[in-house]
Amino acid sequence: QVQLVESGGGLVQAGGSLRLSCAVSGHSFSNYAMGWFRQAPGKEREGVASINWSGGSTYSTDVKGRFTISRENAKNTVYLQMNSLKPEDPAVYYCAAKQGGATMRGTLYDYWGQGTQVTVSS
């Protein structure tokens, strides 16, 4: 059974940084594309960043230049480095996995973590 466990969320001041981690077990991690998504209260889930098996990545317009997605296949882990956090970034952040190419479309992902809360104080 595939399991994804996020960690690293918390409270940070605006302008600060956090690094989220997502540990994956139960499948050949290196063959899967990974994505980070977020959902704020009252809003729809949105794609933040995605990365394919070889490291190619895409970002949403809102986070491009501030967030960096990376993966460490030897540790079955994907990361989201979040810098210059803004008051509009708070949400529950989820990682997800899928076979095939990376995409920002959440409906195409097969496996999801439980989420980690990110809060930004102004």
N, C-alpha and C positions, 0 to 999 in steps of 0.2 A: 504494500500500500504506500502510495506517495504521500509524504508529509512535508509541509512547509511551515517553518516557525520563524516569525519575525521577532526582532529585538532592536533596541536602541532608541526607541521613542522616548519622549519626555517633554519637559518644559524648558524653553530657551527664550532669551530675549530677542527682540527683533534685531536683525543684523548678525545674529549668531549662527552657529553651525551645529549640525547633528549628523551622525552617520548611522543609517539603518542597515541591519544585516538580515539576511534570510537564509537559514540553513535548510537544505533539502535532503531528504532521505527517501529511499525506496525506488529509485530509478537511475538510469544512466544520465546523470546531471549534465554531462558535457554535450549530450545530444539534444538538449532541450533549449528552446528560447525562453527567456525570462522577462517578466515585466513588473513594474511598480505602478500601482494605482492608488488613488486616494478618494475618500468620500467625506465631505463635510456635512454637518447636520442640515437637513432640508435641501441638499443638493444631490445631483446624480453622481455616480462614480465616474471618475475621469482618469484617463491614462496620463502618467507622468513621464515614464521612460521605459524603453525596452532594449534588450540586448540579445543578439543571436549567439549561436554556439561559438562563433569565431571572434566575438567581441565587437562586432558592428552594432552601433547604438543609434537610437532616435529619441527625441525629447519633445515634450509639448512646448508650445510657444511660451507658456507662462513660466517655465522653469529653465529653459535653455540658457546656458551661460552661468547658471547658479548651481544646478544639480549635476552630478555625475554618476552614471550607473557603471558598475564594473562587476566582473565575476572572477572567481578563483576556483577553477574546475577541480583542482586537487583537494580543495576543502569543501566542495559541494555547496558553495556559498555565493550569493549575489549581494552586492552592496548598493546603497544609495547615499552618496555624500551630498548633503544639503548645506549650501553656504548662503550667506546673505538672506537668511529667512525673513519673510515678510508677514505682516498681520493676516494676509489672505492665504497663507500656506497651511494653517492648522486643519487637521483632518485625521481620520484613521487611515493609515497607510497600509496597503496590502501588497504582498508579492504574489506572483502567479507564474505558472509554468505551462508550456505547451510544446508539442512536437512541431517540427517544421520551423518556418521562419518567424522572426519577431514581428510583432504588430502592436499597435496601440489600441486595438479593438478588444476590449475585455471579454466579450462574448465568445471569442475564439480560444480562450485559455481553458485548460482542462482542470487544473489544480490550483487551489488557493490556500493561503495562510489565514490565520485568525485575525490578523491586523495588529498594528501598534499605533498608539495615540501620539500625535505630535501637537504640541501646544506652543504658541508663540505669544509672548507678552510684549506689549508696546511700551 
